[in-house]
Amino acid sequence: MSRLELIDENIRTIPEYVPGRSIEDTAKKYDLDPASIIKLGSNENPLGPSPKAVEAILENAGKVHLYPSADAGELVESLSRYLSLPVSNICAAGPGMDGLLDNLMRLIIQEGDEVILPIPTFSYYEIAARANGASVICVERKEDFSVDIDAIRKAVSSRTKVIFLCSPNNPSGNMVAESDVRMLLESFRGLVFVDEAYVEFAEHSVTNLVMEYDNLVVGRTFSKIFGLAGLRLGYGVMPAWLKKEYMKTATPFNVSLPALKAGVAAITDKQHIEKSIAMVREGRKYLQEQIPFKVYDSTANFVLVDVSPRSASEVCESLLKKGIIVRDCRSFRGAGNSLIRVTVGTQEQNTRVVEAFRSA
Ligand SMILES: *Cc1c(COP(=O)(O)O)cnc(C)c1O
């Protein structure tokens, strides 16, 4: 018997998570100066972290010999003010929103359960669900990447525990209509998970619906607008009954002290938030108008480019040689071979990206 059989079949067949390329690997592979590379493949904030968050990390560096608060209470209270929602509906989570997803799946999935994914979408839902024993049912999005609500409703079975909706969707950048979220919440006995990793760049959030429906969970992160991806901090907004259960199985102290303090500081740094939003709104318009391929409308801090009849791998390779990292979307289930996701950068970076696409 191979030792591999110690691992369940459903886990052995999980596709590996494919992260965006790093600056170090790209510099090595293409023999480039790391300082010349621009990284627009992971939807990070090109303005960096909030200076207030950096200050908070430094101030607390000498205290990391102590365990942080077990429930990140100080951060949850800040989030409560930021969202105008009660503390009893908010859970801080590490590592990142990915940690929230993992604990939620651990809590709710039982052997034989199913989850529904409208594809293409963020790939960690599948990993977290399957790692905890669920089967995934993939439902294709429509041609414009809008969610096919009728197809989702048809895919629901007596074993369906969670429907994942990413809004704005990674990698397509479009939102789910609130009316569609409500329809699913009302017609489905399981949980609807709405991933709002990019919602600050959009116009509309559904977090308030948590006070109205007892089966909605909204996932949020500090990795995107707040520029704290390296700290691995996220949070969830959920009904109070679920927070109680969630806290029972969450790893104790999963939000580190630097992450907790930086999160509190970042939320209050209005200047950094507004600057980041303004840069993204202007930059995505520019990219959409100037990239010489089909670019989808986006409400997030990235745009999706369809380079067909060229292939995504060929165009990405051409950009990489020029020191520009973008995301080849072939690793997204159901995304085909011609889609590239480009994070909105600074104006200077965006200009370089457009030039690189023009000569790709
Ligand atoms: C980046 C991203 C996340 C992960 O957030 P972390 O807090 O960094 O784990 C979750 N969902 C989507 C759609 C993302 O793009």
The ligand as a MOL file (V3000), in Angstrom:
LIG
                    3D

  0  0  0     0  0            999 V3000
M  V30 BEGIN CTAB
M  V30 COUNTS 15 15 0 0 0
M  V30 BEGIN ATOM
M  V30 1 C -7.6960 37.7670 -2.4040 0
M  V30 2 C -9.0100 37.1080 -2.2380 0
M  V30 3 C -9.3700 36.4870 -1.0410 0
M  V30 4 C -8.3510 36.1160 -0.0200 0
M  V30 5 O -8.2000 37.0130 0.9140 0
M  V30 6 P -7.1260 36.7760 2.0850 0
M  V30 7 O -7.7430 37.5840 3.1480 0
M  V30 8 O -5.8370 37.3180 1.5600 0
M  V30 9 O -7.0660 35.3290 2.4200 0
M  V30 10 C -10.6370 35.9900 -0.8970 0
M  V30 11 N -11.5110 36.0580 -1.8990 0
M  V30 12 C -11.1850 36.6070 -3.0830 0
M  V30 13 C -12.1730 36.6400 -4.1620 0
M  V30 14 C -9.9180 37.1250 -3.2870 0
M  V30 15 O -9.5950 37.5910 -4.4870 0
M  V30 END ATOM
M  V30 BEGIN BOND
M  V30 1 1 1 2
M  V30 2 1 2 3
M  V30 3 2 2 14
M  V30 4 1 3 4
M  V30 5 2 3 10
M  V30 6 1 4 5
M  V30 7 1 5 6
M  V30 8 2 6 7
M  V30 9 1 6 8
M  V30 10 1 6 9
M  V30 11 1 10 11
M  V30 12 2 11 12
M  V30 13 1 12 13
M  V30 14 1 12 14
M  V30 15 1 14 15
M  V30 END BOND
M  V30 END CTAB
M  END
